[in-house]
Amino acid sequence: MKIAFIGGGNMATAIIAGLFKSNSDAVVQVGDPGPDVKQRLESQWPLTCYASAAQAIKGMDVIVLAVKPQILPIVLDEIGGQVTSQQLIISIMAGVTVQNIASGLESDAPIVRTMPNTPALLGLGITALYADSNCSQQHRDQAQQLMAAAGETVWLEDESLVDAVTAVSGSGPAYFFYMIEAMSKAGARLGLPADVATKLAVHTAYGASSMAVESDVGVEELRARVTSKGGTTQAALESMHSNGFAELIDTAVSAAAKRGRQLAEGDSPATVTKS
């Protein structure tokens, strides 16, 4: 598979690293004007960086749009007339719909919209994928192979659900970081040295999430196993419940989903119209 990445930032780098780590025979080219990007990427992997997107996509099977949404109009203005219907476009941009991309193309190229998350930088991400009607099974397989290089994958058959994915897993790492911050500060207020409280919170989160991934039972059962009747954990969980912890999380995730819909509906400079 010949893959062009338009943009050489963190997420593109994570996918590239995963591709080469899995001994992929992929041919990779990157379009990014940053000289530091060229030096960084070419020093680590057998790929070629170009200053322009138009150069990078020539003769490639897959084009990965890995730029910030506000840069998309500039990118599509450059490559929109060159992308062919035989080239698969994969977007990893938040808040950018398939229609946003298709409106900037002069072909009916197949498009897969994805929503990865930042743990992809460690190969521990999870990505949701949505394929438009121009995609064949081969296109879906290509997208699956590419994004699996960064972690787990799930498929959606309704593009509108991407906003919910963004709210749960796309933005989700920040929620857990925030909780780790809060637990660390709570431990420090109880007298623990700040660095000790932070280490305890970080490794507790790491261990708990690893258990959830590896266990053959659900998280509700795992929580029950840790909660002794009348014990310290029960006291903490009852306090969370009485203070509306679940409702707070629901409100926060809903707010993220609402913002995702606003971005997808045009509250963003990413919408492109070709005349």
N, C-alpha and C positions, 0 to 999 in steps of 0.2 A: 504494500500500500504506500502510495506517495502522498505525503501530507504537508500542506502549507499552513503554518500558523501566522495569522496576522496579529501581531502583538507578541512581545516576548516577556511579559510580566510573570508574576508569581504563579498564576494558575496554569498558564501555558507551560512554564518551566516544570511544574509538577507533573503534567501529563507527559511531557517529553522525557522526563527522568523515568517515569513509569514504563514508557515504551521501550527505552533502551535497557532498563533493568530486567525486563521480561524477555530479553534477547530477541526483540522484535526485529524483523528484517525491513522495517519501514525506512523509506527515504524521506528525510525531513528537511524542509526549508522554512525559514522564518523571515517575515517582512516586518522590519522595525527600524526606524531611522536613528535610534540611539546607538552611538558607537560603543558605549559601555555594554549594551545588550549583546552586540556582535561578539565582543571580546569574551564576555562571560559565558555565552552559550557555546561558541566554537571551541573554547578551551576545554570544555567538559565532554562534548559529544560530537560524533561525526556527522555534523549537519552544516548547512550553508545559510548564512544570514544575508539578506538584501536590505538596502535602505528603503525600497519601495515595495508596496503590496503587489503591484502589477508584476514585478519581476518574480516575486516569490510564488505566485499561483500558476505560472506557466507550466503546462504539462502535468499538473498534479491531480490526483484522484479526489482528494478531500481538502477542503478549505476550512480551517477553524478560525472563527471570528473571536478573538480574545483581546479586544480593545475595550476601553471604557465606553459606555453607551453614547456619551456626548461626542465621541470621535467617529462613531459609525457613519454619519452622513459624509464625512470626508473620505472614509475608506470606500464606501459604495460609489461615490462619485468617481473614484480612481479605477475601481475594478468592476463596477456594475455592468459595463458593456463588454467585458472580456470573459466573464464567467459563463461557461457553457452548461447545457442541460445534462451533460455527462459528469459534471463535477458535483460532488456532495458538499453542501455547506453545513457545518456544525457550529452553532452559536453557544458560547458559554457566558453570554452577557445577561445580567439581571435586568428585568423590566423591558426587554425588547422582544416583541412578538414576531412570529413567523411573517406576518403581513408587513411589519416594519421593514424587514429584510427584503422580502419579495418585491416590495414597491420600488426598491432601488436597483433591481436587476433587469436586464433586458432579455433574460431567458427564463424558462420554467425549471430552473435548477432545483433538485430536491433539497429540502431544508430540515434539519433536526435541531430542535431547540433543547438545550440542556440547562440544568441547574445543579452545578457541583457545589461543594463547600470547602472551606479552607483546610480541614484535615487531609485533603487530597495532597497537600504539601508533604505529608508523611506517608502517602499511599494508603491512608485510612479514611478517605472521603467516602461520601455516598452521593451519587448523581442520579437525578430523575431526567428521563429523556422523553421527548414528544416528537413524533415524525409526522410531517405533513403528507398530504395525499399524493404528492409526486414521488414519495419514497417507496422503493421496492424492498423486498426482504433483504436483498444484498446490501442496500443502503443502511437498513436497520442493523444488520450484522456488523458492518464497518463502524458505525457509530458506537455500538456496544463494545467492540474490541478496543476502540480508542479510549473510551471513557473508563473501561474496566482497568486501564493502566493506573488509574488514580484511586481505585477502591471499588466498593460495591455499586451496583446500578439497579434502578427500578424503571419500568416503562409506564407512561401515562397515555391513555387514549383520548383524553380531553385536555386541550391546551389550557383551558381556564384553571385547571388544577395546579398549574405551575406556580401560581401565586401562593397557594397553600403550602407547596413544597418549599418555596422561598421562605415563608414564615416559620416553618418547622425546622428544616435542616439547613437552608441557606444562611439564615440569620442565627440559627440555633446555637452554634458554638459560642457566640457572644453571651447568650443567656447563661450558659454554664460557666463561662469565665466570670460573669457578674456574681453568680452564686458562690464561686470559689473565693472571690474577693470578700463577699459578705461573711462567709464562714471564717476566713482568715482574720478579719477584723473582730468578729465575735470572740474568737479564741484569744486574741490579744487582749481584749477587754476583760477576759477571765484570768489574765495574768501570764499567759504564755508569751515567750519572746516572739516577736513578729515573724522572724524567719522560720521558727519552729511551727507556728500556727499556719503559715502559708504552706510549708512542706506537708504538714498533716492534711490540709484541705486538698491540695493538688493530688497527692497520692491516693487519698480516699476517693476522689472523683475518678481517677485513672483506674483504680481497682474495681470500683463499683461498675463503671461502664464496661470494663473487660468482662466482668461476671455476667452482665446483661447480654453481651454479645455471644459469649461462649456457652451460657446455660441452656438447658433444654426445657426450662420452665419460663413463664412470663415474669415481667418485672413486678407485677402485683404479688406473686408468690414469693419472689426474692425479698421484697419488702416485708412480707409477713414473717419470713424466716428470721429476719434480723430483729423483729419487734417482739420482745418478751412482755407478757402481760404485766402491767404495773411497773415496768422498768423505765430506764432513761429514754430509750428510743420512743416508746409510746408517749411519754410526756412531751417530747419534742414534736412528734407528729400531730398530737392533739392540739398543740399550740398553733402549728401551721394551719390545721383545718379550721380552727375557730377564728383565725385571722384572715381567712379567705385566700390561702395560698393557691389552691387549684383555680379559683376564679381569677386571681391575678395573672396566672400564667395564660389562661384562656383569653383574657383581655389583651395581654401583650402580643400573643400570637395573632389574634384577630387584627390588631393594629398594624402589624407587619404585613399581613395579607392585604389589608385595605390599601396600604401604601403601594404594594406591588401592583394592585389593579390600577391605581392612579397612574403609575409610571407606564404600564402597558397601554393605557387608554390615551396617552399623549402628554401627560404632565412630565415631559422629558424632551430634551433636544434630540432624542434618538430617532424620532419619526422622520422618514424620508419620503419625498414625493419627486419622482422624475417627470419632467415635462416632455 
